[in-house]
Amino acid sequence: MGYIKEPKGIDFVVDPTPLTVEDRKKISDIIAHYKSTGQKMPLSKTMREPRYSKTIKKKEIA
């Protein structure tokens, strides 16, 4: 993975996405399960869904 050069006059800012209390609890449970068993915890279907519902197709980009 390389570095992205910022164009002159433009600053890239990356803000973390704030987590809800429920998300923090899920993450803590997954980490605790991994530490105790050494195996990945099977994720429910809702946790595997992408955060963004709209997908961008190549035709829309061009």
trRosetta pair geometry for C-beta under 8 A, 3 or more apart (Angstrom, degrees):
i j d omega theta_ij theta_ji phi_ij phi_ji
4 12 6.8 37 98 -10 125 168
6 10 5.7 -155 -178 87 92 81
6 11 6.3 13 -157 -114 148 36
6 12 5.5 -140 -100 -4 106 98
7 10 4.6 35 67 32 92 121
19 23 4.3 -128 -166 88 95 126
19 24 5.1 115 126 -55 129 84
19 27 7.5 -35 -157 -3 153 139
20 23 4.7 99 51 5 76 101
20 24 7.1 -139 94 -3 42 86
21 24 5.8 -53 -150 36 32 112
21 25 6.4 36 151 -22 64 105
22 25 5.7 -54 -151 34 31 113
22 26 6.5 32 152 -19 65 104
23 26 5.7 -53 -149 35 33 111
23 27 6.4 32 154 -17 66 106
24 27 5.8 -56 -148 38 31 111
24 28 6.3 33 153 -20 65 107
25 28 5.7 -55 -148 37 30 112
25 29 6.4 31 153 -20 64 106
26 29 5.7 -55 -149 35 31 112
26 30 6.4 30 154 -19 65 106
26 47 7.0 -173 -180 -108 145 128
27 30 5.7 -54 -148 35 32 111
27 31 6.4 29 155 -16 66 106
28 31 5.9 -56 -147 38 30 109
28 32 6.2 29 156 -18 65 109
29 32 5.8 -56 -144 38 29 110
29 33 6.3 31 156 -21 64 106
29 41 7.3 94 127 -114 86 177
30 33 5.8 -54 -149 35 29 112
30 34 6.5 27 154 -17 63 106
30 41 4.9 -132 -130 34 73 136
31 34 5.8 -56 -149 37 32 110
31 35 6.3 29 155 -18 66 107
32 35 5.8 -55 -145 37 30 110
32 36 6.3 20 160 -13 65 111
33 36 6.1 -64 -146 41 26 103
33 37 6.0 -18 171 19 66 114
33 39 7.7 -63 146 75 93 73
33 41 4.3 64 93 -70 152 119
34 37 6.8 -77 -131 55 21 81
34 38 6.9 57 -176 -111 58 15
34 39 7.0 -138 -121 70 59 31
34 40 6.6 9 -98 -101 102 41
34 41 6.7 -91 -52 -22 79 92
35 38 7.9 22 -158 -65 13 51
43 47 4.3 -117 -175 84 109 125
43 48 5.4 127 111 -55 126 91
44 47 5.1 92 57 6 75 103
44 48 7.4 -148 95 -7 41 90
45 48 5.9 -63 -153 35 35 110
45 49 7.2 48 151 -38 65 94
46 49 5.9 -37 -157 7 38 116
50 53 7.4 164 86 -83 96 33
52 55 7.7 126 111 -76 101 52
56 60 5.4 -123 -163 75 77 129
56 61 6.1 79 157 -57 116 96
57 60 4.9 97 59 2 77 102
57 61 7.4 -144 97 -8 43 87
58 61 5.7 -55 -153 31 38 113
58 62 6.5 28 158 -14 69 108
59 62 6.2 -60 -148 38 30 105
